[in-house]
Each structure stands twice: as structure tokens, then as C-alpha cells.
Amino acid sequence: MPSKPRLEFQVGDEVMYALASSVRYGTVVRVIGAGNTQMVEVEFEDGKRELKKASDRSLRLLRRKAVEEARSHIRDREVEEVQRSETRRR
């Protein structure tokens, strides 16, 4: 059976950690190791920091930090293009 590709966490990623009775949300502060031995340090909303194995099935990625930065950069370009077209019309 082929294995599922491993998810590589990055600093700044928003994650959730599922517990038996609740869910905790946090941000990846530090990444240790790579591949199957990767661990991440997560700072949760309450300020606590914990080390978690990246292979832990309770740890899920919610949002990538790099994706959000790229989206804002694309939006900035779109705004600049509209502003240029408006100034040309006048």
C-alpha cells in the first residue's frame, strides 16, 4: 500500500491539535529535524509551548504562513494595476 506524502511544517503555519474533549489552536514557532523525525514546537493561544511530532495524527495544518504572504503580494499588484488604469483614464 503506498504511503501518504508527509506534510512538512514551516515556521508561522497555523495548526490545530485535537484532544479527547477539545481542540487547541496555535502557531508553529520552531521546526526540528526533517522527514519522519520532524518535530514542531507549537505556541498555543493560551501562551503555552509544546513539542509535537509532525507525524502525530492529532496535529493538523490549518493555514500556511507563506501562502498568506503570497496572496497579499498578488493583491497589492492587482491594486497597483487598477490605480494605474484609473490614472491613465483621467
C-alpha positions in Angstrom: 0.0 0.0 0.0 1.5 3.4 -1.0 2.1 5.7 1.9 0.6 9.2 2.0 3.1 12.0 1.3 4.4 13.6 4.5 3.5 17.1 5.3 6.4 19.4 6.1 5.5 22.1 8.6 7.1 25.6 8.4 7.6 28.3 10.9 4.4 30.5 11.0 2.0 27.8 10.0 -1.3 27.8 11.9 -2.2 24.4 13.3 -4.8 22.7 15.4 -4.2 19.9 17.9 -7.2 17.6 18.7 -7.6 16.4 22.2 -10.2 13.9 23.5 -12.6 16.6 24.7 -11.4 19.8 22.9 -9.3 21.4 20.2 -6.3 23.7 20.7 -5.2 26.2 18.1 -1.7 27.6 17.8 1.2 28.6 15.6 4.4 26.7 14.7 7.3 28.5 16.3 10.2 26.2 15.6 10.8 23.1 13.4 13.3 20.5 14.5 14.5 17.7 12.2 13.2 16.6 8.8 11.3 13.8 7.2 9.9 11.1 9.6 11.8 12.5 12.6 10.4 16.0 12.3 9.1 17.7 15.4 7.5 21.1 15.8 7.3 23.5 18.7 3.8 24.9 18.8 2.7 28.1 20.7 -0.9 27.7 21.6 -3.4 30.5 22.1 -3.0 30.4 25.9 0.7 31.1 25.5 1.9 27.6 26.3 4.6 26.0 24.1 4.8 22.3 23.4 6.8 20.0 21.2 4.8 17.7 19.0 5.8 15.0 16.5 4.9 16.1 12.9 3.6 12.5 12.4 1.1 12.9 15.2 -2.3 12.4 13.7 -3.9 14.9 16.1 -1.8 17.7 14.7 -3.4 19.3 11.6 -2.4 22.2 9.3 -5.0 25.0 9.1 -3.2 27.7 7.1 0.3 28.2 5.7 2.1 31.4 6.5 3.8 31.6 3.1 0.5 31.3 1.2 -1.0 34.3 3.1 2.1 36.4 2.3 1.9 35.5 -1.4 -1.8 36.3 -1.6 -1.3 39.8 -0.1 1.5 40.3 -2.6 -0.8 39.4 -5.5 -3.5 41.7 -4.2 -1.0 44.5 -4.0 -0.2 44.0 -7.7 -3.9 44.0 -8.6 -4.5 47.2 -6.7 -1.5 48.9 -8.4 -2.8 47.8 -11.8 -6.2 49.3 -11.1 -4.7 52.5 -9.8 -2.5 52.8 -13.0 -5.5 52.2 -15.2 -7.5 54.9 -13.4 -4.8 57.5 -13.7 -4.5 56.7 -17.4 -8.2 57.3 -17.9 -8.0 60.8 -16.3 
